[in-house]
């Protein structure tokens, strides 16, 4: 019984407990009607990712740049290994207030509410997904953090959508440097060969939905998608809580 399984069970139990307790806004402690909702002030602050956005990577686009097939310049220059990526929110101060405590401060109780937010944004991706797969952490980082936030989100989304999920489908073979301040090219170099599909993983011919918390340049998602495609996946899409829309957001 691995640490990922135990932590997923903890997340499921937390989700069940949330059904019995008063629900708070995703962004603050204000009571709301149900999990996964914002109070009125936080809703007004939230910047949801809505069209126009890149048809491939989901990058929000200005209206004047939304032509030419609906793709951003980066995807025109080099298509990623995934087919489509979508996110619920732009990665701004409100999104950071939701994600950073969940990711770094043991707020695993937030997983279900965040997954509900993602489910709304990624309804089309979930509808065609056969299996959900989280972006993996290296074992050294998993030991330090004690949980993989992407795996908790994938478990909750699987519960909400009725889809299968494989928390161990991908392996990060080595610890990589922190990617936050690297360019897209530097990220690709750092990730080269670092993510592989687990031997015997059952994704052949299946539509896989990759789950993570934030997409920045898409390099990590593309590396994961490439590994899944090598393992036989028919299609790989990506769903995250938030999307970095400009260097100032990161």
C-alpha positions as CSV (number, residue, x, y, z in Angstrom):
1,X,0.0,0.0,0.0
2,X,1.9,3.1,-1.3
3,X,1.9,6.6,0.0
4,X,-0.1,7.8,-3.1
5,X,-2.9,5.4,-2.2
6,X,-3.1,6.5,1.4
7,X,-3.1,10.1,0.5
8,X,-5.8,9.6,-2.1
9,X,-7.9,7.8,0.6
10,X,-7.3,10.8,2.9
11,X,-8.6,13.1,0.2
12,X,-11.7,11.0,-0.5
13,X,-12.5,10.9,3.3
14,X,-12.0,14.6,3.4
15,X,-14.4,15.0,0.5
16,X,-17.0,12.9,2.3
17,X,-16.6,14.9,5.5
18,X,-17.1,18.1,3.5
19,X,-20.5,16.9,2.5
20,X,-21.5,16.9,6.1
21,X,-19.9,20.2,7.1
22,X,-20.7,23.8,6.1
23,X,-19.0,24.7,2.9
24,X,-16.7,27.7,2.5
25,X,-15.8,29.8,-0.6
26,X,-12.9,28.5,-2.6
27,X,-11.1,31.8,-2.1
28,X,-11.9,32.7,1.5
29,X,-13.8,31.5,4.6
30,X,-17.2,32.9,3.6
31,X,-19.9,30.2,3.8
32,X,-21.4,29.2,0.4
33,X,-24.1,26.9,-0.7
34,X,-21.9,24.0,-2.0
35,X,-18.3,23.0,-2.4
36,X,-16.5,24.4,-5.4
37,X,-18.2,27.8,-5.3
38,X,-17.0,31.3,-4.8
39,X,-18.7,33.9,-2.7
40,X,-19.8,37.0,-4.6
41,X,-16.7,39.2,-3.9
42,X,-14.3,36.3,-4.9
43,X,-16.4,35.5,-7.9
44,X,-16.0,39.1,-9.0
45,X,-12.2,38.8,-8.6
46,X,-11.9,35.5,-10.5
47,X,-10.6,35.7,-14.0
48,X,-12.1,32.6,-15.8
49,X,-10.4,31.3,-18.9
50,X,-13.0,31.9,-21.6
51,X,-12.7,32.3,-25.4
52,X,-10.8,33.4,-27.3
53,X,-8.0,31.1,-26.3
54,X,-5.5,28.9,-28.2
55,X,-7.4,25.9,-29.6
56,X,-4.4,23.7,-28.7
57,X,-2.7,24.9,-25.4
58,X,-5.6,27.0,-24.0
59,X,-3.5,30.2,-23.7
60,X,-5.9,33.2,-23.4
61,X,-5.6,35.3,-26.6
62,X,-6.6,38.9,-27.4
63,X,-9.4,39.0,-29.9
64,X,-7.2,40.4,-32.6
65,X,-4.8,37.4,-32.3
66,X,-7.5,34.7,-32.3
67,X,-7.5,34.1,-36.1
68,X,-5.1,31.9,-38.1
69,X,-6.8,28.7,-37.0
70,X,-7.3,29.8,-33.4
71,X,-3.8,28.8,-32.3
72,X,-1.1,30.8,-30.5
73,X,2.2,31.5,-32.1
74,X,4.1,28.9,-29.9
75,X,1.7,26.1,-31.0
76,X,2.0,27.2,-34.6
77,X,5.8,27.0,-34.4
78,X,5.9,23.7,-32.5
79,X,2.8,21.6,-31.7
80,X,2.9,20.0,-28.3
81,X,2.5,16.3,-27.8
82,X,-1.0,16.8,-26.2
83,X,-4.0,17.6,-28.3
84,X,-5.9,20.2,-26.2
85,X,-5.3,21.9,-22.8
86,X,-7.9,23.8,-20.8
87,X,-7.8,25.6,-17.4
88,X,-10.5,27.0,-15.2
89,X,-8.7,30.3,-14.2
90,X,-6.0,32.6,-15.2
91,X,-3.1,32.3,-12.8
92,X,-3.4,35.6,-10.9
93,X,-3.4,36.6,-7.3
94,X,-6.7,34.9,-6.6
95,X,-5.6,31.7,-8.3
96,X,-2.4,31.7,-6.3
97,X,-4.4,32.1,-3.1
98,X,-6.3,28.9,-4.0
99,X,-3.4,26.8,-5.3
100,X,-0.3,27.6,-3.2
101,X,-1.8,26.6,0.2
102,X,-3.2,23.4,-1.4
103,X,0.2,22.6,-3.0
104,X,2.6,23.6,-0.3
105,X,0.8,24.0,3.0
106,X,-1.1,20.7,3.5
107,X,-4.5,22.1,2.5
108,X,-5.4,18.8,0.9
109,X,-9.0,19.4,2.0
110,X,-9.3,21.9,-0.9
111,X,-8.9,19.1,-3.5
112,X,-12.6,18.4,-4.0
113,X,-13.6,22.0,-4.4
114,X,-10.8,22.7,-6.8
115,X,-11.7,19.5,-8.8
116,X,-15.3,20.8,-9.1
117,X,-14.0,24.0,-10.5
118,X,-11.9,22.1,-13.0
119,X,-14.8,19.8,-13.9
120,X,-16.9,22.7,-15.1
121,X,-14.0,24.1,-17.2
122,X,-13.0,20.8,-18.6
123,X,-16.4,19.2,-19.3
124,X,-15.7,18.5,-22.9
125,X,-12.3,16.9,-22.1
126,X,-13.8,14.8,-19.3
127,X,-16.6,13.6,-21.6
128,X,-14.1,12.0,-24.1
129,X,-11.6,10.8,-21.5
130,X,-11.2,7.1,-20.8
131,X,-8.7,7.5,-18.0
132,X,-7.3,10.3,-15.8
133,X,-3.5,10.5,-15.2
134,X,-1.8,13.0,-12.9
135,X,1.5,14.7,-13.6
136,X,4.1,12.8,-11.4
137,X,6.4,14.1,-8.8
138,X,9.9,12.7,-8.3
139,X,10.1,10.4,-5.2
140,X,12.4,12.8,-3.4
141,X,9.9,15.7,-3.8
142,X,7.0,13.4,-2.9
143,X,8.8,12.4,0.3
144,X,9.4,16.1,1.2
145,X,5.8,17.3,0.3
146,X,4.1,14.0,1.4
147,X,1.5,14.2,-1.3
148,X,1.2,14.9,-5.1
149,X,-1.4,17.6,-5.5
150,X,-2.0,16.5,-9.1
151,X,-2.8,13.0,-7.9
152,X,-5.3,14.3,-5.4
153,X,-7.0,16.4,-8.0
154,X,-7.1,13.4,-10.4
155,X,-8.7,11.2,-7.7
156,X,-11.4,13.7,-7.0
157,X,-12.1,14.3,-10.7
158,X,-12.4,10.6,-11.2
159,X,-14.9,10.4,-8.3
160,X,-16.9,13.3,-9.7
161,X,-16.9,12.1,-13.3
162,X,-17.0,8.4,-12.9
163,X,-13.9,8.0,-15.0
164,X,-11.1,5.6,-14.3
165,X,-7.8,7.0,-13.1
166,X,-4.2,5.7,-12.9
167,X,-2.2,7.7,-10.3
168,X,0.9,5.7,-11.0
169,X,0.8,5.7,-14.8
170,X,3.8,8.1,-15.2
171,X,7.2,8.1,-13.4
172,X,9.5,11.1,-13.0
173,X,12.9,9.3,-13.3
174,X,15.0,12.1,-11.9
175,X,14.6,15.2,-9.9
176,X,14.6,18.3,-12.1
177,X,15.5,21.8,-11.2
178,X,12.7,24.2,-10.3
179,X,11.1,25.2,-13.6
180,X,9.3,28.4,-12.6
181,X,12.0,30.8,-13.8
182,X,13.2,28.9,-16.8
183,X,12.3,29.7,-20.4
184,X,10.3,27.2,-22.5
185,X,13.5,26.0,-24.2
186,X,15.3,25.6,-20.8
187,X,12.3,23.7,-19.5
188,X,12.3,21.3,-22.4
189,X,16.0,20.6,-21.9
190,X,15.5,20.1,-18.1
191,X,12.7,17.6,-18.7
192,X,14.3,15.6,-21.5
193,X,13.9,12.0,-20.6
194,X,12.8,12.8,-17.1
195,X,9.2,11.5,-17.5
196,X,8.3,8.0,-18.7
197,X,5.3,5.7,-18.7
198,X,5.3,3.0,-16.1
199,X,6.1,-0.4,-17.7
200,X,2.8,-2.2,-18.5
201,X,0.6,0.8,-18.0
202,X,-2.8,0.3,-19.7
203,X,-3.3,3.3,-21.9
204,X,-3.0,1.8,-25.4
205,X,-5.8,3.1,-27.7
206,X,-7.3,5.2,-24.9
207,X,-8.0,8.9,-24.5
208,X,-6.0,10.1,-21.6
209,X,-6.7,13.3,-19.6
210,X,-3.6,14.6,-17.9
211,X,-4.2,16.4,-14.6
212,X,-2.1,19.2,-13.0
213,X,-2.5,22.3,-10.9
214,X,-1.0,25.0,-13.2
215,X,0.2,25.2,-16.8
216,X,2.9,27.7,-17.6
217,X,4.6,27.0,-20.9
218,X,3.2,23.5,-21.4
219,X,6.6,21.8,-21.4
220,X,5.8,19.5,-18.5
221,X,2.4,18.6,-19.9
222,X,4.0,17.9,-23.4
223,X,6.7,15.7,-21.8
224,X,4.0,13.7,-20.0
225,X,1.9,13.5,-23.2
226,X,4.8,12.3,-25.2
227,X,5.5,9.5,-22.7
228,X,1.8,8.5,-22.8
229,X,1.7,8.5,-26.6
230,X,4.8,6.3,-26.6
231,X,2.9,3.9,-24.4
232,X,0.1,3.8,-27.0
233,X,-2.4,6.5,-25.9
234,X,-4.7,7.5,-28.7
235,X,-5.0,11.1,-27.5
236,X,-3.8,13.1,-24.5
237,X,-5.6,16.2,-23.3
238,X,-4.7,18.4,-20.3
239,X,-6.8,19.9,-17.6
240,X,-5.5,22.3,-14.9
241,X,-6.8,24.6,-12.3
242,X,-5.0,27.6,-13.7
243,X,-3.1,28.8,-16.8
244,X,-0.3,31.3,-16.8
245,X,-1.2,33.8,-19.5
246,X,1.8,36.1,-19.4
247,X,5.3,36.1,-17.9
248,X,4.1,38.5,-15.3
249,X,1.6,35.9,-14.0
250,X,4.3,33.3,-13.2
